Amino acid sequence: MEFGIGTFNCDRHPDDDRPHSELYQEMIEEVQVAEENNFDCAWLTEHHFTDGGYMPSVTSGMAALAAVTDDIDIGTNIALGPQYKQPVRLAEDLAVIDNISEGRVRFGVGNGYRVEEFEHFNVPLEERAVRLRNLIQILRKSWADEPLHHEPHEVLQGERSSWEFDGANVTPPPAQDGGPPIIIGGFAPPAIERAGKMGDGFTIGSLVGLEEAEEAVDLYWQSVEEAGKDPDEQELVIWNFAFLTDGGDAESIVDDGWEQTLDQYGRWYHNAGMIEDPNDLHAGFNEVAMYYDSPERMIEEIERYQEIFGDDFHFVYQAAQPCLDSDALKESIELFGQEVIPHFN
């Protein structure tokens, strides 16, 4: 098993008066603590145009973390693929970060769903799957050891199309041969099948419910098999909101940030037509979130995940929340890294 920490977004709570410069510095320090305590990867996540300044530039965040760490991988879970209207610029950015980190980048990407983001970036919502497929294709071609040739889907063609290339020489190459692994996220069957056919892995949150997550993962492995790919070369990432204390009240520590997270995602899901009422999200998320007062309880729950998903997956300890005291998070990271991770490795 592997373990990740995240997903960092430096979103600010309305009652938090810390400047974002302080929040970003705290993120850097928290990832350094994770590196010292057995974590395999630090994950960042992306959204735009939010009141709290939810991280809009995961590439900048990844570069900052790559420069101050030595061993821990740096990943996105997830980047919003359709919003990258200049795919080669993204390929170049990720290649540079991969070189800064000496090959420690993992790129998680998905369709996105927030209506406001598609509207403000002038990206048609109905084109998101086409744009994501073409983005992944261009990333791989950009990182290959040959000039880039790409004829995009017809909806992306046209004068000065940023998706059409005929012999461009994209440099520098990434540190990793063939580029960073591309891990694709999603909940709908077409997105899951896309991950199996086009990706190097699949990421899904267990907040949809463990039974639903298991069905999604089964479809993913079926798609991998149908694509003729080696399952041993694929990465399965399972994430969940979680926080660990030793004898304390974990829920009270994360309460303000958790409430903001539920309300914010509830609005976003509702506006996207994914749920009927913004409050419909709360009960399900509260039921499966992992807020525990002992390492033993956390170990028991992750063992339950093992029974469902097997021994070879990457669990993301999604402990970073808005308004969370940085010292409390560092203590939780250290506790998880010293008492939980060694049990599985």
N, C-alpha and C positions, 0 to 999 in steps of 0.2 A: 504493500500500500504506500501511497504518497499522501502528503498533507500540505494544504495550502492555507494561507492567511489572507483575509480580505473581507469583502471586496471593497477596497478603498475608493471613496468618491469625494471626500472632504466636503460633503454637503453640510451646510450650517443650519442649526436649529434657530427659530425666530428669537428665542431667549438667550442665545449665545452671542456674546459681543466680541469674541475672538476674531481678529482679522484672518483672512484666508492665508496670508503669509505664515501665520502661526500654525494653522491647521495643516498646511503642507509640510512644514518642518516637523510637526508631530508625526505625520505619516512616515516620513523618512526614518525617524528614530524608532518607530514601532516596527517597521520592516527590518531594521538592523537588529532589534531584539529577537524577532522571529528567526532571522538567520543564525543567531547564536543559540537558538533553542530548537533545532532539529527540523524546522519547516523546509519543505522542498521548493515552494513557489509563493510569491506574493502577487496577488491579483488586483487589478484596477478595473473599474467599470465606468461607463460613459453615459451622460445625458446632457442636454443643452437647454438653455433658456429657463432655468428654474430659479425660484426666489432665493434658495439657499446656496446657489453657486455650485451645484452638483458638477463634478469634474467634467469639463467639456473637451479636454485635450489629453487623452490617455497616452499618446506618444510622448508628450512633454513629461508627463509623470513617470513613464517607464524609463526615459533617459536619465532623469534625476535619480531614480532608484538604482539604475545600473551603475551609475558613477560612484555610488557610496557603498556598494556591496561587492562581495567577492564570489560567493558560491550559490546563493539562492536564485532560482529562476524568477523572471519577471513576466507576467502574463496579463492578458485582458480577458475579462469574463463579465460582459462582453463588449467589444467595439461594435458600433452601429454601421454595418457595411454599406447600406444604400446611401448614407450621407456623404461618403467619400467620392465626390464627383470627379476627382483627379486620381485615379487608382495608381498610376505610376508614382505620383508624389508620396502616396502611402507606402508603396513598395520601397522607395528610397529611404523614407524615414525609418521604417522597420529594419532595413539593412544596416543603417548607421547605428541604431540602438543595439542590434545584434553584434556589431563589431565592438561597440563600447563595452558591452557586457561579456564579450568573448564567447558568444554562442549561448546565451541564457534566456532567449526570448521565446515565449509561447503566445501565439496570436489566436485568441478566441473571438469569434465574430458571429453576428446574427442579423436578422432582418430588421429588428426594431418594430415599434408599434405606436409610439406617441405621435398623435396627430399633429401637435404643434411643431414638432421637429421637421416633419415632412413639409408642412406648410411654409415654415420660415426658410427652409433650405431650398424651397421650390423643387422638391422631388415628389413626383406623383406616387401616391401610396400604392397604387396598383402595379407599379414597376419595381417594387422592392425585391421580389424574388429574382427577376431578370438581372437587376443591378448587382445583387449579391453573387449570383453565379458568375457573371462576367468579371466582377472584382476578384474572386478567387482564382479564376483562370489567368487573369493578368498578373496577379501576384506571383503565381508559380512560374509563368513565362518570364517575368522580370528577373526572377532569381535563378533562372537557368543559365548555363554557360554558353549562351548564344544570343544573337540579336532578337528583339521582341517583335513578333508578328501576331496581330490579333484583329480578327474581323468580328465586331460585336453583333449582338442581337439587333434585329432591324429597328427596334424602337430606340436604340442608342446610336444609330447611324445618323450621319448628317454632316453638314459643313462644320469644320473645326471640332469634330467629335473628340472628346478626351478619352474615348474608349477604343479608338481605332489606331493601330500602329503597324508600320511596315518597315521593320529593320532598325528600330531604335536600340541603341546600345546603353542599357541601364547599368550604371555603376555607382558605388562599389558593390561587389557581391556580398551577401551576408556571410558571417563567420560560419554558420551552419551550412553544410552542403545541401543545396536545394532550398535553403531558406528555413525560417522558423516553422515549426509544425502549426498547421491551421486546424483549430478546434471549433466546430460549428455548433451553435446553440439553437434551440427551438422547442416548441411544444406540439405544434401541429404535425400530422403525419408527413406532409410533403417536406417540411423542414428537417424532420428526423431522417427521412430517406435521403435527402440531399447530403446530410452529414455522413451517412454511410457510404455514399457514392463519391463524394468530392473531398471529404475531410480526412484529417489525420486523427480525428477524435470527435467526441460528442460531449457537450456539457448541458446539464439540466438541473434545475433546482428541485429538491424534494418537497418544497412547499406546495407543489401541486397535489401532494399526497403520495405516500410510498407506493400504493397500488398503481396509481397512474404513472408514476415515475418508472416502475418496473415494466409496465406495458410499453412505455416509450423506449426504454433501453432494449427490450426484446426486439422491437421493430428496428432499432439501430443495428443490432448485431445481425439480424436477418438481412438488412440492406448491405452491410459489409460483406456478408457471404455471397449475396447475389452479384456484388461488384467484383468478386474474385480477389478480394484483398485479404491479407494476413491479419487476423484479429490480434495477434501478438504485437503488431506494429501500430495498433490504434490505442488511443488514450480515452478512457471514460472518466469524466469529471462530474462528481455529484456535490452540490453545494447546499448549504442550509444556514439560515440565521442561527447563531449560537453564541453562548457566553458561559464561561466556567468560573466559578468561585470555589473557595475551599471553606465551606461552612457559612458562607454569606448568602444574601438574597440576590441571586443573579438577576431576577426580573426587575427588582427595584433599581438596580444599577443602570440598566439599559432602558428603563421605562419611557423617559421623555423622547429619546431617539427612536425607540420602537414605535411609539404612537405616531411620530412624524412619518416614519417609513410606511406604516399601514395606511395612514390617511393619504399620503402622496401617491403611492402605487394604486390605491383604491380609485382615486380620481383618474389616474392615467388609464387604468384598465377599463374603467367605465366609459371614458371619452373615446376609447378605441373600440367600444362595442364588445369587449371581452366578458364583462359582467353587467348585470342589470342595474345594480345599485352599488355606489362606491363603498358602502359598508359591508358588502357581501364578502369581501376579501378577508375581513378581520378574523372571523371564526376559524376558517381553514388554516390561515397562517399561524394563529395562536396555538392551534392544536398540534402542529408539527414542529414549531420552533424549539430549539434545543437550549434551554436556559436551565442550567443545573448547578447544584451546590456542592458537588464532589466529583473528583476525577473518576471514581468508580462508576457513578451514574452515567457519565459521558462515555466511558468505555463500553458499558452495557449497550448503550444505544448504537454506537458505531459497530459493535459486533452484530447487532440486528441488521444493520446496513450490509455487513459482510454476508450474512445469510441470504440476502436478497440479490446483491450485485456481484458477489464473489470476492476474492482476495485482491484482485488486481484492478483497483480503481483509485482515483485521486479525490480525497475528501477535502472540500474547502470549508474551513472553520471561519464562517462569515460573522466575525465578531465586531467589526468596525461599524459604529452607529453614530448618527449625528448627536452632538451634545455630550458625547461620552468622555469622561475624564481620561486623559492620556495615560496617567499613571495607573489607573485601574485597568485599562486595556493592556498595558505592558505587563502588569502582574498576571492577567488572565492568559496572555500569550505564553509567558514563561511557565505558568502552571500547566497549561495544555501541552507545551513542548516537552516538559520534563516528566510529567506523570501519565500522559495519555499516549503520545506518539511512541515512546519506547515499548509500550505494551504490544504494539502491532508490528514493530520493526526490531 
